[in-house]
Amino acid sequence: MEIQNSQLEKFKELHREAIKFTSLDPLQRGGILSKEARKILDEWADGYSVCDYCGGSLDRIKNPPIEEFVHEILPKFLGTDIARLTNGAREGKFLIMHAIGREDDYVVMDQNAHYSSYVAAERARLKVKFVPNSGEPEYKINADDYAKVIEEVKNETGNFPALALLTYPDGSYGNLPDAKAVGKICNEYKVPFLLNGAYSVGRMEINASDFNADFIVGSGHKSMAASGPIGVLGAGKAYEEILFRKSEKYKIKEIEQLGCTARGLPVITLMASFPHVYERVKHYDEEVKKARYFSEKMGNLGINQLGEKPHEHDLMFFESQKLFEISQKHKRGRFFLYDELKKRGIIGIKPGLTKNFKLSTYLLSEEEIKKIVDAFGEIVNLNL
Ligand SMILES: *Cc1c(COP(=O)(O)O)cnc(C)c1O
């Protein structure tokens, strides 16, 4: 079938409306490029741009300095022996699960885990058992429950789980569980431990060795000021052969990576932003202070933060009966909150949500925080 020219017109000028707004979307706040990355975008934007001097292994490219970044800088930054680039946090999780698990093995993970952790396990043909959270209002993960669930798997199947995963923090409530305690338990049971740092690596200082984690994954486009898609994976030396075993026919190609991963602009923006990221993680305490201030101001408006309190992360989950009640009277119904915020230059809360929603205050300026609090103040007092 012929594609009509008229149909193609709209693709010739793709613009992004959202660029003009302040976004509260937790997915997006940590992926905003550094000015250093933005400056060199155009030079590297063409496909395979980093492959001018590639000898067949992405992580061994010297110009641009990917080799130094992957093999010297990333392991130090992640607190692991070895590191690689992946296409995202989920690809890192899948790689680990696929490499170390055998069909029908179990993965133990927290109930607050991201859907991609579950889907990665499914794709690797593994089974999942959850460590439950504490329910309303804090939804906490209790580290000791990892021991219980590991024992359950052992009792039911005769084998220990192939892997335990902890989400640090989770993407729903922004809770930071006691990863050190979970690491200790996993070590005692000799169950390999994976820390999912999609919302921490690149935001806060985080070192896998502090938690006795065998593996850590991060997300470049979520938390490391990279265009993506790109992720980072760190692991202990003991797992090098298992995770990065090479093809029999193509001797330098790593099988689990399908030979090559995040090339071109994704890796360039990750590296170009790295000095900025390395600096910003040292100031995460300011982001926590900001989040707590925001949580308090919202609470005063009857919009209550759930999840851990006091909060330790910029991602926050809110509940508001008040906004829900307004939505029942407003002519725009449940879309009123989205509309009213947008009118005030703010986006990032999913259209249609009023009673429960999440947002992030990461790297917002004082003026932006004030603008947002004022906007919510006006909205809860709307005269209908
Ligand atoms: C966003 C997110 C992911 C997925 O990250 P990608 O890099 O896009 O694969 C995984 N885990 C958590 C907890 C997340 O919030």
The ligand as an SDF file (V2000), in Angstrom:
LIG
                    3D

 15 15  0  0  0  0  0  0  0  0999 V2000
   11.7710    3.6810   35.2870 C   0  0  0  0  0  0  0  0  0  0  0  0
   12.1140    2.4720   36.0330 C   0  0  0  0  0  0  0  0  0  0  0  0
   12.6860    1.3770   35.3970 C   0  0  0  0  0  0  0  0  0  0  0  0
   12.8890    1.3040   33.9210 C   0  0  0  0  0  0  0  0  0  0  0  0
   14.0220    2.0260   33.5090 O   0  0  0  0  0  0  0  0  0  0  0  0
   14.4940    1.9410   32.0050 P   0  0  0  0  0  0  0  0  0  0  0  0
   15.8890    2.4970   32.0350 O   0  0  0  0  0  0  0  0  0  0  0  0
   13.5730    2.7810   31.1840 O   0  0  0  0  0  0  0  0  0  0  0  0
   14.4540    0.5160   31.5920 O   0  0  0  0  0  0  0  0  0  0  0  0
   13.0300    0.3000   36.1560 C   0  0  0  0  0  0  0  0  0  0  0  0
   12.8410    0.2960   37.4820 N   0  0  0  0  0  0  0  0  0  0  0  0
   12.3040    1.3350   38.1370 C   0  0  0  0  0  0  0  0  0  0  0  0
   12.1220    1.2820   39.6200 C   0  0  0  0  0  0  0  0  0  0  0  0
   11.9070    2.4440   37.4380 C   0  0  0  0  0  0  0  0  0  0  0  0
   11.3420    3.4540   38.0870 O   0  0  0  0  0  0  0  0  0  0  0  0
  1  2  1  0
  2  3  1  0
  2 14  2  0
  3  4  1  0
  3 10  2  0
  4  5  1  0
  5  6  1  0
  6  7  2  0
  6  8  1  0
  6  9  1  0
 10 11  1  0
 11 12  2  0
 12 13  1  0
 12 14  1  0
 14 15  1  0
M  END
$$$$
